[in-house]
Amino acid sequence: MVHLTKLFKRKKGFTLAELLLAVAVVGILVAIAFPSYSKYVERMKITTAVNDIIDIGVRIERFRTANNGGLPDSLAQLQGVPAMDPWDNPYQYLSFEGLQGKGKMRKDKNLVPVNTDFDLYSMGEDGRSVAPFTAKQSRDDVVRANDGGFVGLAADY
């Protein structure tokens, strides 16, 4: 009769096949989880940018109230606003006061300006942007439109 201790002594480690199987299972789990995690992180960055733009818009309105309807020349005139978006690009602001023409204003698919007072936006993940929302470089921008009635991805406007 074989003693149980002899059976346990013969097997001291994992076989190569068992190790390869374990590595394959971990690899499959990582391959499934990583894209989901990346999408989650990107959604959180967009949400952060939306909240920042709403907060900056409120601070600009407070500035306007305190300064007889005048808008700040730049975001540097406002206290406590984040200077950088979640992708480490500066938030973009354009006051329409004294602006000649509509060339720099953000525009919808019909090339009509989306705001009447000021533009405020993040250039998104790629850090590039042009005035029309429909342009490829602008699709990932987080924008303020309809004078603050819409804040979100330019692609969703």
C-alpha positions as CSV (number, residue, x, y, z in Angstrom):
1,M,0.0,0.0,0.0
2,V,1.3,3.4,-1.0
3,H,1.6,5.9,1.8
4,L,-0.1,9.3,1.3
5,T,3.1,11.1,2.2
6,K,4.9,9.5,-0.8
7,L,2.1,10.8,-3.2
8,F,2.5,14.3,-1.9
9,K,6.3,14.2,-2.0
10,R,6.4,13.3,-5.7
11,K,4.6,16.5,-6.8
12,K,6.5,19.6,-5.6
13,G,5.6,22.2,-8.2
14,F,3.5,23.2,-11.2
15,T,4.1,21.7,-14.6
16,L,5.0,23.9,-17.6
17,A,1.5,23.3,-19.0
18,E,-0.2,24.5,-15.8
19,L,1.9,27.6,-15.8
20,L,1.2,28.3,-19.5
21,L,-2.5,27.9,-18.9
22,A,-2.4,30.3,-15.9
23,V,-0.5,32.9,-17.9
24,A,-3.0,32.5,-20.8
25,V,-6.0,33.0,-18.5
26,V,-4.4,36.1,-17.0
27,G,-3.6,37.4,-20.5
28,I,-7.2,36.9,-21.7
29,L,-8.5,38.7,-18.6
30,V,-6.2,41.6,-19.1
31,A,-7.1,41.8,-22.8
32,I,-10.8,42.0,-21.9
33,A,-10.5,44.4,-19.0
34,F,-8.0,46.9,-20.4
35,P,-10.2,48.4,-23.1
36,S,-13.1,48.7,-20.6
37,Y,-10.8,50.4,-18.2
38,S,-9.5,52.8,-20.8
39,K,-13.0,53.7,-21.9
40,Y,-13.9,54.3,-18.2
41,V,-10.9,56.6,-17.7
42,E,-11.8,58.6,-20.9
43,R,-15.4,59.0,-19.7
44,M,-14.2,60.3,-16.4
45,K,-11.9,62.8,-18.1
46,I,-14.9,64.0,-20.2
47,T,-17.0,64.3,-17.1
48,T,-14.3,66.3,-15.3
49,A,-14.0,68.7,-18.3
50,V,-17.8,69.2,-18.5
51,N,-17.9,70.0,-14.7
52,D,-14.9,72.3,-15.0
53,I,-16.5,74.2,-18.0
54,I,-19.8,74.6,-16.1
55,D,-17.9,75.9,-13.1
56,I,-15.8,78.3,-15.2
57,G,-19.0,79.5,-16.9
58,V,-20.6,80.3,-13.6
59,R,-17.5,82.2,-12.5
60,I,-17.5,84.2,-15.8
61,E,-21.2,85.1,-15.1
62,R,-20.3,86.2,-11.6
63,F,-17.5,88.3,-13.1
64,R,-20.0,89.8,-15.5
65,T,-22.4,90.7,-12.7
66,A,-19.7,92.3,-10.6
67,N,-18.3,94.3,-13.6
68,N,-21.5,95.8,-15.0
69,G,-21.9,93.3,-17.8
70,G,-18.2,93.2,-18.8
71,L,-16.6,89.9,-19.6
72,P,-13.0,89.0,-18.5
73,D,-10.3,89.3,-21.1
74,S,-8.9,85.9,-20.2
75,L,-9.4,83.1,-17.7
76,A,-6.4,84.5,-15.7
77,Q,-8.7,87.2,-14.4
78,L,-10.8,84.6,-12.6
79,Q,-9.8,83.2,-9.3
80,G,-10.0,79.5,-8.5
81,V,-10.6,78.2,-12.0
82,P,-8.6,75.2,-13.4
83,A,-6.2,76.3,-16.0
84,M,-5.6,72.9,-17.5
85,D,-8.1,70.3,-18.7
86,P,-7.9,66.6,-17.8
87,W,-5.6,66.0,-20.9
88,D,-3.2,68.7,-19.7
89,N,-4.1,71.3,-22.3
90,P,-5.2,74.8,-21.3
91,Y,-8.9,75.6,-21.3
92,Q,-9.8,77.9,-24.2
93,Y,-11.8,81.1,-23.7
94,L,-12.8,83.7,-26.2
95,S,-14.8,86.8,-25.2
96,F,-16.9,88.2,-28.1
97,E,-16.6,91.8,-26.7
98,G,-14.9,93.9,-29.3
99,L,-14.4,90.9,-31.6
100,Q,-14.3,91.8,-35.3
101,G,-16.0,89.2,-37.4
102,K,-17.1,85.7,-36.6
103,G,-14.0,83.8,-37.8
104,K,-12.7,82.7,-34.4
105,M,-16.1,81.8,-32.9
106,R,-17.0,78.1,-32.5
107,K,-19.6,77.0,-35.1
108,D,-22.2,74.3,-35.7
109,K,-22.6,72.2,-38.8
110,N,-24.2,75.1,-40.6
111,L,-21.2,77.3,-39.7
112,V,-23.4,79.4,-37.4
113,P,-21.8,80.5,-34.1
114,V,-23.0,78.4,-31.2
115,N,-22.7,81.2,-28.5
116,T,-23.6,84.9,-28.5
117,D,-21.4,85.9,-25.5
118,F,-18.2,83.9,-25.3
119,D,-16.7,80.5,-26.2
120,L,-15.3,78.2,-23.6
121,Y,-14.0,74.7,-24.4
122,S,-11.4,72.0,-23.9
123,M,-9.5,70.8,-26.9
124,G,-10.0,67.2,-25.9
125,E,-7.7,64.3,-25.9
126,D,-5.9,65.2,-29.2
127,G,-5.2,68.8,-28.1
128,R,-6.2,70.2,-31.4
129,S,-9.3,72.2,-32.4
130,V,-10.8,74.3,-35.2
131,A,-13.9,76.5,-35.2
132,P,-16.4,74.1,-36.8
133,F,-17.6,71.3,-34.5
134,T,-17.9,69.0,-37.5
135,A,-14.2,69.1,-38.3
136,K,-12.2,66.0,-37.4
137,Q,-10.0,67.9,-34.9
138,S,-13.0,69.3,-33.0
139,R,-15.1,66.1,-32.6
140,D,-13.4,65.2,-29.2
141,D,-13.6,68.8,-27.9
142,V,-15.7,69.4,-24.7
143,V,-17.6,72.6,-25.5
144,R,-20.0,75.1,-24.1
145,A,-22.8,75.9,-26.6
146,N,-26.2,77.6,-26.7
147,D,-24.9,80.2,-24.2
148,G,-24.3,77.5,-21.6
149,G,-27.5,75.5,-22.4
150,F,-25.3,72.6,-23.7
151,V,-21.9,71.5,-22.3
152,G,-20.5,68.2,-23.6
153,L,-18.7,66.6,-26.6
154,A,-18.8,68.6,-29.8
155,A,-19.6,65.3,-31.5
156,D,-22.8,65.2,-29.5
157,Y,-24.0,68.7,-30.3
